[in-house]
Amino acid sequence: MVPDKQLSKACQIATDNKLQPISRDQYLPSYASDFAKIGFYFLLNDYNPHNYLSCRLILLPLSWTGLNLNELYPIPKTHSTPQSPYNVLTLSRATACATFVRMAAREHRGSNLRRILILDLAKVLIYGLFDMSYEGNYMEFKANDEPETKAEQLERERAVDEIKRWSWRDDECWIGDVLVAIVAGQAKYEDLPYCALQEIKPKDSNVGRIV
């Protein structure tokens, strides 16, 4: 993510370092940004973009996420070298979740971009708040009608308590409420707000809404 005013400069730096610009049409989409059709893409190695070993540098405008610079903070350095003198910025789990919800709410229901954003949100919540470790060669999934154990109920309650301690923007407290409902099992990810598509029909017809 690059501040919008610095995006052209970042692209120039990539070009000056001999990185090969590539088009999103050259490979199968996998990241949310691939479906958003924004940003600039560069190949980091000599592999064909279709090769799974190919590595990409993706430069995206910060405004796409709705993040503010004051929501980012530097990752503590374990050591510093002349080649890496600058801080790498990251964001809190609460801010990441709010960002995914905010972005998903801008998309229409059923879009590929919204689906991937919700999957990314679920990963942050599940792997951040629940114990996903397991023994053996694979994880066994319980049947939907199998009741939770006492330990699982306590784990869910702890997850809800943690989300309730998170801070939100003044106009986005509703995000905390909807995440609590999802983690508590009282709502589904698909219940997150979405943008309805407006379909303009001929003058003799009413304006329809596709959801």
Number of C-alpha atoms within 10 A of each C-alpha: 15 17 17 14 10 12 18 15 12 17 19 13 12 19 13 9 9 12 19 15 15 15 11 17 9 10 15 11 11 9 12 17 19 17 15 13 10 14 18 19 20 21 20 16 13 11 12 13 21 10 9 10 11 14 15 16 15 16 20 19 18 18 12 17 15 13 18 10 11 7 12 14 13 11 11 9 11 5 7 10 7 6 6 10 10 11 12 12 13 13 15 12 16 18 18 19 22 24 19 21 22 20 18 23 18 13 20 18 21 11 11 14 21 24 18 18 23 22 15 17 21 17 13 17 20 14 11 12 18 14 10 9 7 9 7 6 6 7 10 9 6 9 7 7 6 7 10 12 9 9 9 13 13 12 15 19 14 14 19 20 12 13 18 13 10 13 13 14 10 7 7 12 13 12 20 20 13 19 24 21 15 19 20 15 10 10 14 13 17 13 10 17 17 19 13 14 13 11 11 11 10 8 7 6 8 10 12 11 10 11 11
